[in-house]
Amino acid sequence: MHRGVDPTAIRAPRASARSAEGQRRIPLSAPWVDERDEELVLDVLRSGRLSLGPAGPRFEELLAQAVGASHCAAVSSGTAGLHLCMRLAGIGPGDEVITSPYSFVASANCAIYEGATPVFADIDPRTLNLDPEAVEAAVTERTKAVVAVDIFGYPCELDELRAICDRHGLALVEDACEALGARYKGRPLGSHGHPAVFAFYPNKQITTGEGGAVTTASAEEHELLVSLRNQGRLETSSWLQHGRLGYNYRLDDVSAALGIAQLEKLDRILAGRSQVAARYAELLAGLDLELPLPDDADHERSWFVYVVKLPRGIDRDGAIRRLGEDGIACAPYLPSIHLQSYMRDRFGFAEGLCPVSEDASARTMAIPFHARLAREDQERVAEALRSALQ
Ligand SMILES: Cc1ncc(COP(=O)(O)O)c(C=O)c1O
């Protein structure tokens, strides 16, 4: 296996996949793909319209409906969507973009793509999302935008962050890549006006293989997104006329067809994931672990991964290794972005910059989680965790 391969071993459970002890492997994640997905993908393959056909707009329409957004632009990945949002915000060299250190690297990389400097504000230890006070303290005259992340599907403090952005004239971009189906103050993420980015890698709530989407309430932003993802073509221009510097960030029709089938069962997927999470909460209740924060009146999580926090003094990486030997895939979710080697080299970031994030990074781990995880597999995970903690 290439060293760069995703260690999270995302794949559908197969009876033949067994650990050294002969136990069936439990993957960290698995997409829900069934006959309907196959049918819609085959329809596109047989139609011959593999890109720029009708599946793309249909997927966008259904996704916009699902999250209550007025506009939706499908793109080739969540990362592409975040990058385009940096272009929407006019981010450029010398600018600073405030974001969370406790996230997937793409939420910070998008600023670097445009020559800006990512500025990491620390997180709230309860929600693991940006702490608005830390964001306020990080604003300088060079700050241009805030990329707020809904980590693990838990909505960030949108109202407070928007107030900070309004006060300082900053763009707000929401990285909702892990949070399709979540709600903040009763309204779905993606419907709050500012650009919100979703992602559909196979470990996400829905998958298009690779893919993403950006929702916004602004018709102008949407028009710009549609042009930028399509090599800078204008609505009026022909195939080889380009009005601006753009990218090929289009989502192809095969992927969009898969997305349509996935959206058709979105409610079942989300309900299944909630059920699995509730079962974990029961099974792990007696263990010396911090479980994911429950919902409250303002925050309704969409379950993405199930991440537990181990007590200080427990060897988290050793626990992950031991569970791995038992055929249970776990992962150290999430390393703090500012301590990634390329970030240290380029910006001189070091330990101590964001202590809350660093503490979480040292102690959190993701355990197997997907919509159709069997009860007996969850029991096996709980039992293995119990013995790893002893
Ligand atoms: C928080 C967050 N942001 C951005 C991304 C990037 O999405 P993609 O892998 O589709 O580029 C991901 C995906 O893992 C993510 O979890």
The ligand as an SDF file (V2000), in Angstrom:
LIG
                    3D

 16 16  0  0  0  0  0  0  0  0999 V2000
  -13.8360   20.0370    7.0220 C   0  0  0  0  0  0  0  0  0  0  0  0
  -13.4970   19.6650    5.6140 C   0  0  0  0  0  0  0  0  0  0  0  0
  -13.1880   20.6290    4.7470 N   0  0  0  0  0  0  0  0  0  0  0  0
  -12.8860   20.3630    3.4680 C   0  0  0  0  0  0  0  0  0  0  0  0
  -12.8660   19.0700    2.9910 C   0  0  0  0  0  0  0  0  0  0  0  0
  -12.4330   18.8320    1.5810 C   0  0  0  0  0  0  0  0  0  0  0  0
  -13.3440   18.1280    0.8120 O   0  0  0  0  0  0  0  0  0  0  0  0
  -12.8290   17.2560   -0.4290 P   0  0  0  0  0  0  0  0  0  0  0  0
  -12.1240   16.0730    0.0950 O   0  0  0  0  0  0  0  0  0  0  0  0
  -14.0970   16.9200   -1.1640 O   0  0  0  0  0  0  0  0  0  0  0  0
  -11.9470   18.1380   -1.2420 O   0  0  0  0  0  0  0  0  0  0  0  0
  -13.1900   18.0270    3.8600 C   0  0  0  0  0  0  0  0  0  0  0  0
  -13.1960   16.6330    3.3720 C   0  0  0  0  0  0  0  0  0  0  0  0
  -12.6760   15.7350    3.9630 O   0  0  0  0  0  0  0  0  0  0  0  0
  -13.5000   18.3230    5.2080 C   0  0  0  0  0  0  0  0  0  0  0  0
  -13.7670   17.3440    6.0780 O   0  0  0  0  0  0  0  0  0  0  0  0
  1  2  1  0
  2  3  1  0
  2 15  2  0
  3  4  2  0
  4  5  1  0
  5  6  1  0
  5 12  2  0
  6  7  1  0
  7  8  1  0
  8  9  2  0
  8 10  1  0
  8 11  1  0
 12 13  1  0
 12 15  1  0
 13 14  2  0
 15 16  1  0
M  END
$$$$
